[in-house]
């Protein structure tokens, strides 16, 4: 493994020579950072949210809509 790119809302405070953090605030729109997301062999998407006190539409939006990107976005991020 040459590099790990972690796309985060706020810095994690973790430091390692192979870890690179990319601060990004809108996980529904990657257009501003898309060029920095190419050239990787794998992607792990980790997200957690509690459903407590949340209506079904919002929960679905945060747990389903956010985790399944439009097909064109996935195709644009393939290894180049």
C-alpha positions in Angstrom: 0.0 0.0 0.0 1.4 3.3 -1.1 -1.1 5.7 0.3 -4.4 6.0 2.2 -6.6 9.0 1.4 -9.2 9.7 4.1 -11.9 12.1 3.1 -13.2 13.7 6.3 -15.3 16.6 7.6 -12.7 17.5 10.3 -9.1 16.4 10.8 -8.8 13.1 12.7 -5.6 14.0 14.5 -4.1 10.8 13.2 -0.6 11.0 11.6 1.2 8.5 9.4 3.5 9.0 6.4 1.0 7.1 4.2 -2.2 8.8 5.6 -3.4 11.8 3.7 -6.6 13.6 4.9 -8.7 15.6 2.5 -11.1 17.9 4.4 -14.5 18.0 2.6 -17.8 19.2 4.0 -20.5 18.0 1.5 -20.6 14.3 1.2 -23.5 14.6 -1.3 -21.3 16.5 -3.8 -17.8 15.5 -4.6 -17.4 17.7 -7.7 -14.9 20.0 -6.0 -12.5 17.2 -5.0 -13.3 14.6 -7.7 -9.9 15.1 -9.4 -8.2 14.1 -6.1 -10.2 10.8 -5.8 -8.7 9.0 -8.8 -5.8 6.5 -9.0 -6.9 4.3 -6.1 -7.4 0.5 -6.2 -10.0 0.3 -3.4 -12.5 2.4 -1.6 -14.0 1.9 1.9 -16.9 4.1 2.8 -17.7 4.3 6.5 -20.5 6.3 7.9 -22.7 6.0 11.0 -25.8 7.7 12.2 -28.3 6.8 14.8 -31.9 6.6 13.8 -33.1 7.7 17.3 -35.4 10.7 16.9 -35.0 10.8 13.2 -37.8 10.4 10.7 -37.6 7.7 8.1 -37.1 10.0 5.1 -34.0 11.7 6.7 -32.6 8.4 7.9 -33.0 6.9 4.4 -31.4 10.0 2.9 -28.3 9.7 5.2 -27.9 6.0 5.1 -29.0 5.0 1.6 -28.8 8.1 -0.7 -25.4 9.1 0.6 -23.9 5.6 0.3 -25.0 4.8 -3.2 -23.5 7.4 -5.5 -25.0 8.0 -9.0 -23.4 5.5 -11.5 -21.7 8.3 -13.5 -19.8 9.4 -10.3 -18.5 5.8 -9.7 -17.4 5.5 -13.3 -15.5 8.8 -13.1 -13.5 7.6 -10.1 -12.2 4.4 -11.6 -8.4 3.9 -11.6 -6.7 6.1 -14.2 
